[in-house]
């Protein structure tokens, strides 16, 4: 009851807000209304938690109805902004938010049109003030980069793998922008996974492995577990588990050391070659070791890797 009263109060506030605040431009108010309703669903009412955990089906149904009603209202505010203020500085943020809410509402075709519109627009991915807008969040807008990845993921789910690759290739024109190296690492892993799924959909396992294998070792920067699981499943379609275990173990035994000159210093990099793929070992763990004294650390990297655990687990 408390949450229902909160819902009714906020909807009343949103409905009357445009007339009450004259100092705020109408496009800004429309954007804030849409944002407030989305936050109401996600943060204040905890509707998703109710839908997932409540044991009473009637309560779940009510939560779904309330969520849907609020989200459609939010989409309406964003759509009004897009239609009425095509030159608004908030236009592309509104389209971005509208697209993700449409996905949540399972309005897939409408969401696809929304994200395609972003790609065809003059949206600037370098614009400051993206999702979260903080150093460790997403300081740049990344409108087109994000739209391309969403459309690629949708195409994969629709089994349109050629179209998915087309969208993924667009990210080379609209690269991901962030201040944080961890976020770039996470993005590279995600992109490799999307490309691999597309190639696998086209029954090209070799191309899939070419993008998967370089990211199969953990470096502590970003989570690659989903990618390793996909690589493992793909490899089992080409080799036996015992064959893979032997080749993987041998790759670590035959690790290589490369010295690379960088400005006035010389950097030492360690690599393994697994299935003709050069994979760099975790630089942080090996940074202060001298060649000839690294065997124990490399053995530790090998045995702690997720791929090793998958290859050695009992059936």
C-alpha positions as CSV (number, residue, x, y, z in Angstrom):
1,X,0.0,0.0,0.0
2,X,2.9,2.4,0.8
3,X,4.4,1.8,-2.6
4,X,1.1,2.2,-4.3
5,X,0.6,5.6,-2.6
6,X,4.1,6.6,-3.6
7,X,3.3,5.6,-7.2
8,X,0.1,7.6,-7.3
9,X,1.8,10.6,-5.7
10,X,4.7,10.7,-8.2
11,X,2.4,10.2,-11.2
12,X,0.4,13.2,-10.0
13,X,3.6,15.2,-9.6
14,X,4.7,14.3,-13.1
15,X,1.4,15.1,-14.6
16,X,1.3,18.6,-13.0
17,X,5.0,19.4,-13.1
18,X,5.0,21.1,-16.5
19,X,2.6,23.7,-15.4
20,X,4.2,24.4,-12.1
21,X,7.8,24.9,-13.0
22,X,8.0,27.8,-15.5
23,X,11.8,28.3,-15.2
24,X,12.6,24.8,-16.7
25,X,12.3,24.5,-20.4
26,X,9.6,22.1,-21.6
27,X,12.0,19.7,-23.3
28,X,14.0,19.5,-20.1
29,X,10.9,18.8,-18.1
30,X,9.8,16.1,-20.5
31,X,13.2,14.4,-20.2
32,X,13.1,14.7,-16.4
33,X,9.6,13.2,-16.3
34,X,10.7,10.2,-18.3
35,X,13.8,9.8,-16.2
36,X,11.9,10.1,-12.9
37,X,9.4,7.4,-13.9
38,X,12.2,5.0,-14.9
39,X,13.9,5.6,-11.6
40,X,10.6,5.0,-9.8
41,X,10.3,1.5,-11.4
42,X,14.0,0.6,-10.8
43,X,14.7,2.2,-7.4
44,X,11.7,3.2,-5.4
45,X,9.1,0.5,-6.0
46,X,11.5,-2.4,-6.5
47,X,9.0,-3.9,-9.0
48,X,11.5,-6.3,-10.6
49,X,12.3,-7.7,-7.2
50,X,8.6,-8.3,-6.5
51,X,8.2,-10.0,-9.9
52,X,11.1,-12.3,-9.3
53,X,10.6,-13.2,-5.7
54,X,7.0,-12.8,-4.5
55,X,5.2,-16.1,-4.1
56,X,1.8,-14.8,-4.9
57,X,1.1,-14.8,-8.6
58,X,-1.6,-12.1,-8.2
59,X,1.0,-9.8,-6.6
60,X,3.4,-10.5,-9.4
61,X,0.8,-9.7,-12.0
62,X,-0.1,-6.4,-10.3
63,X,3.6,-5.5,-10.2
64,X,4.0,-6.3,-13.9
65,X,0.9,-4.1,-14.7
66,X,2.2,-1.2,-12.7
67,X,5.7,-1.5,-14.2
68,X,4.3,-1.6,-17.8
69,X,2.0,1.3,-17.2
70,X,4.8,3.5,-15.8
71,X,7.3,2.6,-18.5
72,X,4.8,3.3,-21.3
73,X,4.2,6.7,-19.7
74,X,8.0,7.3,-19.6
75,X,8.2,6.4,-23.3
76,X,5.4,8.8,-24.0
77,X,7.4,11.7,-22.5
78,X,10.5,10.8,-24.4
79,X,8.5,10.5,-27.6
80,X,6.9,13.9,-27.1
81,X,10.4,15.4,-26.6
82,X,11.7,13.8,-29.8
83,X,8.7,14.8,-31.8
84,X,8.3,18.4,-30.5
85,X,12.0,19.4,-30.0
86,X,14.1,17.9,-32.8
87,X,16.9,20.4,-32.0
88,X,16.9,19.8,-28.3
89,X,20.3,19.2,-26.6
90,X,18.5,16.3,-24.9
91,X,17.3,14.6,-28.1
92,X,19.9,11.8,-28.3
93,X,19.7,11.1,-24.6
94,X,15.9,10.8,-24.9
95,X,16.3,8.4,-27.9
96,X,18.8,6.4,-26.0
97,X,16.6,6.1,-22.9
98,X,13.5,5.4,-25.0
99,X,15.2,2.6,-26.9
100,X,16.2,0.8,-23.7
101,X,12.7,1.1,-22.2
102,X,11.2,-0.3,-25.4
103,X,13.5,-3.3,-25.1
104,X,12.4,-3.7,-21.5
105,X,8.8,-3.6,-22.6
106,X,9.6,-6.2,-25.3
107,X,8.7,-3.7,-28.0
108,X,11.6,-5.0,-30.1
109,X,10.7,-3.6,-33.5
110,X,10.2,-0.2,-32.1
111,X,13.4,-0.4,-30.1
112,X,15.3,-1.4,-33.3
113,X,13.9,1.7,-35.1
114,X,14.9,3.9,-32.2
115,X,18.5,2.7,-32.2
116,X,18.7,2.8,-36.0
117,X,17.6,6.4,-35.8
118,X,20.5,7.1,-33.4
119,X,22.9,5.6,-35.9
120,X,21.6,7.7,-38.7
121,X,21.6,10.9,-36.6
122,X,24.2,13.5,-35.9
123,X,24.7,12.3,-32.3
124,X,28.1,13.0,-31.0
125,X,29.6,10.0,-29.1
126,X,32.2,12.4,-27.6
127,X,29.6,14.4,-25.9
128,X,30.1,14.5,-22.1
129,X,27.4,13.3,-19.8
130,X,26.8,9.7,-20.7
131,X,25.3,6.9,-18.6
132,X,26.4,7.6,-15.0
133,X,28.5,10.5,-16.1
134,X,31.3,9.7,-13.7
135,X,35.0,8.7,-14.2
136,X,34.3,5.1,-13.3
137,X,30.8,5.1,-14.9
138,X,30.5,6.4,-18.5
139,X,31.6,10.0,-18.9
140,X,31.1,10.0,-22.7
141,X,27.7,9.6,-24.4
142,X,28.7,6.7,-26.7
143,X,25.3,7.0,-28.4
144,X,26.3,5.4,-31.7
145,X,28.7,2.9,-30.3
146,X,26.0,1.7,-27.8
147,X,23.3,1.6,-30.5
148,X,25.5,-0.5,-32.8
149,X,26.1,-3.0,-30.1
150,X,22.5,-3.2,-29.0
151,X,21.4,-3.8,-32.7
152,X,24.1,-6.4,-33.1
153,X,22.9,-8.3,-30.0
154,X,19.3,-8.1,-31.3
155,X,20.4,-9.4,-34.7
156,X,22.2,-12.3,-33.0
157,X,19.0,-13.2,-31.1
158,X,17.1,-13.0,-34.4
159,X,19.7,-15.4,-36.0
160,X,20.6,-12.6,-38.5
161,X,24.4,-13.1,-38.0
162,X,25.5,-11.2,-41.2
163,X,23.6,-8.1,-40.0
164,X,25.1,-8.5,-36.5
165,X,28.6,-8.4,-38.0
166,X,27.7,-5.3,-40.0
167,X,26.6,-3.5,-36.8
168,X,29.7,-4.7,-34.9
169,X,31.9,-3.4,-37.7
170,X,30.3,0.0,-37.2
171,X,31.9,0.3,-33.8
172,X,35.2,0.8,-35.6
173,X,33.8,4.0,-37.0
174,X,32.2,4.9,-33.6
175,X,34.7,3.5,-31.0
176,X,33.9,3.1,-27.4
177,X,35.1,6.1,-25.3
178,X,35.9,6.0,-21.6
179,X,38.6,7.3,-19.3
180,X,39.0,4.0,-17.5
181,X,41.2,1.1,-18.8
182,X,39.0,-1.5,-17.0
183,X,36.0,-0.4,-18.9
184,X,37.9,-0.6,-22.2
185,X,39.0,-4.1,-21.3
186,X,35.4,-5.1,-20.5
187,X,34.2,-3.7,-23.8
188,X,36.9,-5.6,-25.7
189,X,35.8,-8.8,-24.1
190,X,32.1,-8.1,-24.8
191,X,32.9,-7.3,-28.4
192,X,34.9,-10.5,-28.9
193,X,31.9,-12.4,-27.5
194,X,29.5,-10.8,-29.9
195,X,31.7,-11.3,-32.9
196,X,32.3,-15.0,-31.9
197,X,28.5,-15.6,-31.5
198,X,28.0,-14.1,-35.0
199,X,30.7,-16.3,-36.5
200,X,29.4,-19.4,-34.8
201,X,25.9,-18.6,-36.1
202,X,27.5,-18.6,-39.6
203,X,29.2,-21.9,-38.7
204,X,32.7,-20.5,-38.9
205,X,34.3,-21.9,-35.7
206,X,37.8,-20.8,-36.7
207,X,36.9,-17.2,-37.0
208,X,35.1,-17.4,-33.7
209,X,38.1,-18.9,-32.0
210,X,40.4,-16.3,-33.6
211,X,38.5,-13.6,-31.6
212,X,37.9,-15.6,-28.5
213,X,41.3,-17.2,-27.7
214,X,43.3,-13.9,-27.2
215,X,41.0,-13.1,-24.2
216,X,40.8,-16.6,-22.5
217,X,43.3,-15.8,-19.8
218,X,42.2,-13.7,-16.8
219,X,44.1,-10.5,-16.1
220,X,42.2,-9.1,-13.1
221,X,41.0,-6.1,-15.1
222,X,37.6,-7.4,-16.5
223,X,35.5,-10.5,-16.1
224,X,36.0,-12.8,-19.1
225,X,34.2,-15.9,-17.7
226,X,31.3,-15.9,-20.2
227,X,33.8,-15.6,-23.1
228,X,36.0,-18.5,-21.7
229,X,32.8,-20.7,-21.4
230,X,32.0,-19.9,-25.0
231,X,35.5,-20.7,-26.2
232,X,35.5,-24.0,-24.2
233,X,32.2,-25.1,-25.8
234,X,33.5,-24.2,-29.2
235,X,36.8,-26.0,-28.8
236,X,34.9,-29.2,-27.7
237,X,33.3,-29.2,-31.1
238,X,36.8,-29.5,-32.7
239,X,38.9,-31.5,-30.2
240,X,38.5,-33.9,-27.4
241,X,38.9,-32.7,-23.8
242,X,42.1,-34.7,-23.4
243,X,43.6,-33.2,-26.5
244,X,42.8,-29.7,-25.4
245,X,44.2,-30.3,-21.9
246,X,47.5,-31.6,-23.4
247,X,47.8,-28.7,-25.9
248,X,46.9,-26.1,-23.2
249,X,49.5,-27.6,-20.8
250,X,52.1,-27.7,-23.5
251,X,51.5,-24.1,-24.4
252,X,52.4,-23.0,-20.9
253,X,55.5,-25.2,-20.8
254,X,56.7,-23.5,-24.1
255,X,56.0,-19.9,-23.0
256,X,58.0,-17.2,-24.8
257,X,59.6,-14.0,-23.6
258,X,59.7,-10.9,-25.7
259,X,61.6,-7.7,-25.0
260,X,60.0,-4.5,-26.4
261,X,61.6,-1.1,-26.4
262,X,59.4,1.6,-25.2
263,X,60.9,5.1,-25.2
264,X,63.9,4.8,-22.8
265,X,63.0,1.5,-21.2
266,X,62.8,-2.1,-22.2
267,X,59.6,-4.0,-21.4
268,X,59.4,-7.7,-20.9
269,X,56.3,-9.5,-22.2
270,X,55.4,-13.2,-21.6
271,X,53.3,-15.2,-24.1
272,X,52.0,-18.6,-24.7
273,X,50.9,-19.9,-28.1
274,X,47.7,-22.0,-27.9
275,X,46.2,-23.4,-31.1
276,X,48.4,-21.0,-33.2
277,X,47.1,-18.1,-31.2
278,X,49.5,-15.8,-29.3
279,X,48.1,-15.1,-25.8
280,X,49.8,-12.6,-23.5
281,X,50.2,-13.6,-19.8
282,X,49.2,-11.3,-17.0
283,X,51.8,-8.5,-17.0
284,X,51.0,-7.6,-13.4
285,X,52.1,-10.9,-12.0
286,X,55.2,-11.1,-14.1
287,X,56.3,-7.5,-14.1
288,X,59.1,-7.8,-11.5
289,X,60.4,-11.3,-12.5
290,X,63.6,-11.8,-14.4
291,X,63.8,-14.3,-17.2
292,X,64.7,-17.7,-15.8
293,X,62.8,-17.2,-12.5
294,X,59.2,-17.1,-13.7
295,X,58.3,-20.8,-14.0
296,X,56.4,-21.0,-10.7
297,X,54.4,-17.9,-11.4
298,X,53.5,-19.1,-14.9
299,X,52.5,-22.5,-13.5
300,X,50.2,-20.6,-11.0
301,X,48.6,-18.6,-13.8
302,X,48.0,-21.9,-15.7
303,X,46.4,-23.7,-12.8
304,X,44.2,-20.8,-11.7
305,X,42.8,-20.1,-15.2
306,X,39.2,-20.9,-15.8
307,X,40.0,-22.8,-18.9
308,X,42.2,-25.1,-16.9
309,X,39.4,-25.7,-14.4
310,X,37.0,-26.5,-17.2
311,X,39.4,-28.9,-18.8
312,X,40.2,-30.8,-15.6
313,X,36.8,-30.9,-13.9
314,X,35.2,-34.3,-13.6
315,X,32.3,-35.2,-15.9
